[in-house]
Each structure stands twice: as structure tokens, then as C-alpha cells.
Amino acid sequence: MSAEALIEFQDVTKSYGALTVLGDLNFSVGSGEKISLIGPSGSGKTTILRILMTLETLTSGHILVDGEQLWHERRGDVFVPASEAHLHAVREKIGMVFQHFNLFPH
């Protein structure tokens, strides 16, 4: 994948029991690049966004945001699940705009 990628999915898998929703997903989004997620209902579009926003955990794989691991952090020579402090620090680099602005009354 590109060294200039702002978001990078590396072999990301998400399963719910026996159902694999995402299987070994690989893609990257570069600086200034705009992408669309399209596909039929149930194809994993919302799951991709929910994993990126840390609303869902991934089953396996890695996600990098601006070159930094999202769901993992390095401890010595190995990656371990990210602490809340690490997740909070990476979340400051990403945001989401809801499709319907009136989801919240305030």
C-alpha cells in the first residue's frame, strides 16, 4: 500500500459467528482522495465505517490512520490490542458526518 495513505485497511476481517461480513479487505485512501462505498444491502459498507469509527471491533487485520495503528499498538516487537488512551488519540484524527443531520435533537 501507499506510504501516503491516510487510511489503510490491511487484511481486515469482520465476522459475526459463522457469518463473515468482510474477508481480508485491503484498500487505502490517499491525501485529497474522495471515495464512495457502494454495493447492495448487506455487502459490508456500514461495517467498514463502523470499524473505522471504532464502533465495531475487527476480527483480524490492521487499520492505519495517518500511518498509526488504529486497533493495535506496538509493545516491543509485537502488536497488542489498543488501549482506550491509544484509541482516543487516534479518534482525534477522524470524524464522521451523518447522512441525516437531524439524528440528534440538539
N, C-alpha and C positions, 0 to 999 in steps of 0.2 A: 504494500500500500504506500501511498504518497507520504513523504516526510512533511508535506504542507497540509495534511488533513487536519481539519478542526474537529471532526467527528469520525471515528473509525470503529467499525464492528469487525471483530476477528473471530471467526468460527463460533458465533453466538447461537446457542440452542436454548429454547424455552419449551418445556414440556409441562403438561398438567396430567399427572399419572401416566397412562399409556399413550395419551394424545400428544404428539409433537407438533407444536404450532409453528415454531421456527427451527429449522435444521441447518446447522453450520452456515449461518448467514454471514457474508462478508461484503462490506461496502464502505466507502469513505465519502465524506463531503468536504470539499476544499474551501478555502477562504473565498468569500464572494460568490460561491456557488449556490444556486437555488435548486431544490429538488422537490418532487411531488411523489407521494406514496399512493399508488393506485392499484386497484385489484378488487376482486369480488369480496363480498362479506365473508368473514372467517379466514381470510388469507394471511392475517398477522399484522396488518397496518397499525392498528391501535396498540397491539402488543409491543411493537417496535418503539412507539412513542412512550408507552408506559414504562418500559425498561429504561429508556434514555432519561426519563424524568424521575427515575428511582421509585416509581410507584409499584413496580413489579420486579422481583429478582430474576436473574437469569439462571438457567440450569447449568450451562457451561459456556466457556468462551471469555473473551475480553472486550471491553469497550474503552476507547481512549477519547478524552475530550481535551483538545488543545495539547495533545501529547501526554496527558496524565491519565493513568488508570482511573476508571470510574468506580467499578465494583470491587476492585482489588487494590492493595497497596503492598509495596515491596518491604519485606523484613529480611534483611540479609540477602541471601541468594534466592529466596522464594517469594511467591506472591501469596498473600493471605487475604481472606475476606476483609473488605474495607471497614474501618471503624466509623462510628457516627460522625466523628470530627472530620475524617477524611471525606466522607460523603457530603457533609455540609460545605467544605471548602470547594469541592468540585461543582456542587449545585450552584454556587455563586457565579459560575461561568455560563450557565444555561438557563433558559426560560421558555415558557410556552404561552402562546396566545390562544385562548379558547375560541372555538368556532362560533359559539353564541355568547356574546358579551353579557347577556342577562342571566347567566347561570347563578350568579350571586346577587342577592338583593341590594347590596351596598355598592 
